[in-house]
Amino acid sequence: MKVVLAIVVVILAIMAVAAVVYLVYTRRGGGDQRAAAPRDPFHTGDEDSLRGDPRALKAGDIVEIRGHSYTVRGSLRLSEGGWKWSEHLLDDAKGGQVWLSVEEDPDLVLAQWLPAADAGEPGASTIEFGGRTYRSDESGSASFRSEATTGLDEQGTVGYHDYEASDGSLLSFERYGDAGWEASTGEQLSRYDVLIYPTAGGTGQEGGR
């Protein structure tokens, strides 16, 4: 009888030790418990895999901004020192056009731009326009390379002067080569405002007006 009891005690002790080891192991992330947990089969941890990557936009892609669909007609690839960003010309089925700028500062920053023909010229520390007071933010000169249809030369330089209002509204002036200043008003977009449907190859052609 004593032998049987001893065997039972040993078995129970072994089972207790095994249970403790298992708990410690799984709490540290080991074993198959993590692999067996329910997972979203479409979730990769990368928002761009679900909504498209704005950094990879090219001519021919479809861009949906707040439910309105556009086609990328052409793109500008700009650089200033080690800083790089892109501006994309978009048009819709009715011929309406906007520009979409994409940069990392260091987070992804998206903005939609519309022409502002009567905004004047940059230079002052503040500009009154459209009922807002815009304050000078930054200025400089960058080189650009044009892809597909942008209305600009294949490559060149652009001067810029950016302003921002207290409510986050944007006003930007750009001058390509020896041309005059062109003004645009801009609005920053949330990542969730933009949905991208990339084409297989896109046109990717450089230059051309």
N, C-alpha and C positions, 0 to 999 in steps of 0.2 A: 504493500500500500504506500509506504514511504517513497519507494522508487517511482511509482506512478505520479505521486504528488510533485516530486522533484522534476520529473519530465514536464509536467504541465506548467510548473513555475518557469522553467527554462524557456518553453515555447512562448509563454505570455511575455516574458522579458524580451525575447527576440522580436516579437511582434511590436512591442512598444518602441523599441529602438528603431525599428524599420519605419514606424509611423512618424517619429520625430525627424529622422533623416529626410523622409519624403517631404514633410512640411517645410523644413529649412531649405531644401533644394528648390522647391517650386516657388517659394517666396523670393528667392534670389534670381528668378527668371529662368531656371532650368527646366528640363523635362519637356513633355509634349503638351502641357497645359496651355501655353501661349499659342501654339499652332492650332489647337482645337477651339480657341475662342472665336465667336462669331465675328465676321469681317465684311465690310462693304466691298464687293468685288470690283467696283469702279473707282474706289478711292485709292490714290497712290501717294497721298500726302503732298501733292503738288497741284495747286489751284490751276496752273496753266494746262495741265493735262485734261481738265474738264472744260475750261473756257477758252482755250487757245492761248498761245504765247505772243503777246504784243511785240516782244523783242524780235520775233521772227517774221513779222509782217512783210509782205512783198506784193508786187503788182499782180492783180488777179484775185487776191484773197477777198473774201466777203467779211465785212465788219458790221456788227449790229451794235448801235449805241442807243441804249434806252428804248429798244424795240424798233428802231429805225434802221433799215438796211442800206449799206453803202458797198461799193466796190472800190478797191484800191487801184487808182489809175497810175500812180507813180510814187516814188519815194526819194527823199533826200537823206543821204548819210553824211552827218556833220561831225567835225572833230575840231577841238581846240586844245592844243597840248595833249595831255593824256585823257581828256574828257571827250566822250562820244555820245551822240544821241541821234534820233531819227525823226523826220517829219514826213507824214504820208498824206497825199492828196486823195480824198475820197469823194465819190459822187454817187447820187442815187438815181433811181429810175426816171425821175422827173427833171434831171439835169442840175439839181442842187449840189453845191460843193462845200466841203469843209476840210480843214486840215486837222490831223491828229498827231500830236507830238508824243514821243515815247522816250523817256530817259530814266536813269537810275541815279538817285540823289541822296543817300545810296539806295533807298527804297524805290520801287517802281513808281514813277509819276506819269500820269496820263492827263492830257488836256485837249479839249476841242476848241478850234479857232475859227472865227469868222472875220471877213474883211471889215475894216473901220476906215472908210475912205476919208472922212472929215475929221480925223483925230489930230491933224497937224503933224509936227515933227518932234523928235525927242531932244533932250538936252537939259530941260529944266528939272529941278529936284521933285516937283509935283506937277501933275497935269490934271485939269478938270475936264472930264469927258463923260457924257451920258449920265449925268447926275451923280457921278462918283469922283472922289479925289484919289488919283493914283500916285503913289510915291515910287521914286526910282529904286530899283532893286539891284540890277546888275547890267553890265554892258561889256562888249568885247567884239572880237572878230574871229570867225571860224572858216575853215575850208569845207567845201561840200562836194559831193559826188551825186549826180542825178541818175536815177534808174527809171526806165519806161517814160511815161508822159508826166512831166511836171511843169512845162512851160519855161524851163530854165536851161542854160547851157549844160553840157555834159559834166563839167566841173568848174570850180571857181571859188570865190571867197564871198562871204556875207558878213556885214556888220550888223550888230543887234543892240538894242537897248530895251530892257524889260522893266515894266512897272507893275505894281500890285496895290489893290485897294484894301481897305481894312476888312471887308467882307470876303476876301479871298479872290475877288475878280481880277483878271489879268489883262494887261495891255502891253503889246509887244510891237516894236518897230524893227524892220529888217531892211537892209539895203544890199542888193546883189550887184557886185561889181561897181560900175559907175552910174547905175540907175538911181532914181530917187528913193526916198524912204517909203515903205509900205507898212501900214498899221493894221493890227488885228486885235480883236478882243478875244479873250480866252476864258475857259471855265475848266477847272480841274474836275476830273472824273474819278469815281470810285472804280476799283477793279471789277466790281459787280455790275457796273454800267455797261461794260464792254464784253461782247461775245464774238469770237473769231471762228470763221470757217475757212481753214486754209485750203488752197487748191493743190493739186498733186505736184505741179511743176511751176505754176505761175509764169508770167512772161519774162520777168527778170532782165529785160532789155535795158541797156544804159543809154542815156541821152535821148534826143528827140523831143520836139515840142508838141 
